[in-house]
C-alpha cells in the first residue's frame, strides 16, 4: 500500500508492506502522481515496509532521480538497515537524504485484521 499526502512544499509517501516485484504494477501511476505534484521535497516514510527487493529500490531511485532533475531532494524516513543496504548495493544511496533522527511510532507495524492477522496491502 502506498499513500500520498502533500503540503505546500512537500510530498510524503507512506509505504506499508512489501516493496517488490509483486507490487510493481502500481509504481508507474504513483511515480506519475508524485512527479506531477512538483514539490521540492519528497519524503518517503518506510516505517511500515516489511521487505524491499531491487524492483522496489528501482522505484525509489526513479522517484529520487526525477526530483533531483528538478532541483529537489528526497528523504528516506524510517528505512531499515536492510533497505539502505539494497540501495547501497544498487549504487544509489547518495540520491537520498537519510533521516537518521526519525523514530517510527510504536504502532507503525502493518494494520491488523479483526483476527489479528496482517491486513492485506
C-alpha positions as CSV (number, residue, x, y, z in Angstrom):
1,X,0.0,0.0,0.0
2,X,1.3,3.4,-0.9
3,X,-0.4,6.6,0.3
4,X,0.4,10.1,-1.0
5,X,-0.1,13.3,1.0
6,X,1.1,16.8,0.3
7,X,1.8,20.2,1.8
8,X,2.7,23.4,0.0
9,X,6.3,22.3,-0.3
10,X,6.4,18.5,0.5
11,X,5.0,15.3,-0.9
12,X,5.0,12.4,1.5
13,X,4.8,8.7,0.5
14,X,3.7,6.3,3.2
15,X,4.7,2.8,2.2
16,X,3.3,-0.3,4.0
17,X,4.1,-3.9,3.3
18,X,6.4,-5.3,0.6
19,X,8.0,-3.0,-1.9
20,X,8.9,-5.6,-4.5
21,X,8.2,-7.2,-7.9
22,X,4.7,-8.2,-6.9
23,X,3.8,-4.5,-6.3
24,X,5.3,-3.1,-9.5
25,X,2.0,-2.6,-11.3
26,X,1.3,0.5,-9.1
27,X,4.8,2.1,-9.5
28,X,4.1,4.0,-12.8
29,X,0.9,5.5,-11.5
30,X,2.5,6.6,-8.2
31,X,5.5,8.0,-10.0
32,X,3.4,10.0,-12.4
33,X,1.3,11.4,-9.5
34,X,4.4,12.3,-7.4
35,X,6.2,13.9,-10.4
36,X,3.0,15.8,-11.4
37,X,2.8,17.4,-7.9
38,X,6.2,19.1,-8.5
39,X,7.1,19.6,-4.8
40,X,10.7,20.4,-3.9
41,X,10.9,17.8,-1.2
42,X,9.8,14.2,-1.3
43,X,9.7,12.3,2.0
44,X,9.4,8.6,1.7
45,X,8.2,7.1,5.0
46,X,9.4,3.5,5.1
47,X,8.5,2.7,8.8
48,X,6.0,0.0,7.6
49,X,8.0,-1.5,4.8
50,X,8.4,-5.3,5.5
51,X,10.5,-6.2,2.5
52,X,12.2,-4.4,-0.4
53,X,13.9,-6.0,-3.4
54,X,15.7,-4.5,-6.3
55,X,12.4,-3.7,-8.1
56,X,11.3,-1.6,-5.1
57,X,14.7,0.0,-5.0
58,X,14.5,0.9,-8.7
59,X,11.1,2.6,-7.9
60,X,12.6,4.7,-5.1
61,X,15.6,5.5,-7.3
62,X,13.4,6.7,-10.1
63,X,11.5,9.0,-7.7
64,X,14.7,10.4,-6.3
65,X,16.2,10.9,-9.8
66,X,13.1,12.7,-11.1
67,X,13.2,15.1,-8.1
68,X,16.9,15.7,-8.4
69,X,16.5,16.7,-12.1
70,X,14.0,19.4,-10.9
71,X,16.4,20.6,-8.2
72,X,14.5,18.8,-5.4
73,X,15.5,16.4,-2.7
74,X,14.3,13.0,-1.5
75,X,14.4,12.0,2.2
76,X,14.1,8.4,3.4
77,X,12.5,8.3,6.8
78,X,12.3,5.1,8.9
79,X,14.3,3.0,6.4
80,X,15.7,-0.2,7.9
81,X,19.3,-1.1,7.6
82,X,18.4,-3.9,5.1
83,X,16.6,-1.4,2.9
84,X,19.6,1.0,3.0
85,X,21.8,-1.9,2.1
86,X,19.7,-2.7,-1.0
87,X,20.0,0.9,-2.1
88,X,23.8,0.9,-1.4
89,X,24.3,-2.3,-3.4
90,X,22.4,-0.6,-6.3
91,X,24.9,2.3,-6.0
92,X,22.1,4.8,-5.3
93,X,22.3,5.6,-1.7
94,X,23.8,9.1,-2.4
95,X,20.5,10.1,-4.2
96,X,18.8,10.2,-0.8
97,X,19.0,12.1,2.4
98,X,18.6,9.8,5.3
99,X,16.5,11.0,8.3
100,X,18.6,9.3,11.0
101,X,16.7,11.2,13.7
102,X,13.2,9.9,12.9
103,X,11.8,7.2,15.2
104,X,8.9,5.2,13.9
105,X,5.8,5.3,16.0
106,X,5.1,2.2,18.2
107,X,2.0,1.4,16.1
108,X,3.9,1.7,12.8
109,X,3.5,-2.0,12.1
110,X,1.0,-3.2,9.5
111,X,-2.6,-2.8,10.3
112,X,-4.2,-5.9,11.6
113,X,-7.5,-7.6,10.7
114,X,-10.0,-8.4,13.4
115,X,-8.5,-11.9,13.7
116,X,-5.1,-10.4,14.5
117,X,-3.6,-11.3,11.1
118,X,-1.9,-8.7,9.0
119,X,-4.4,-6.8,6.8
120,X,-3.9,-7.1,3.0
121,X,-1.9,-4.3,1.4
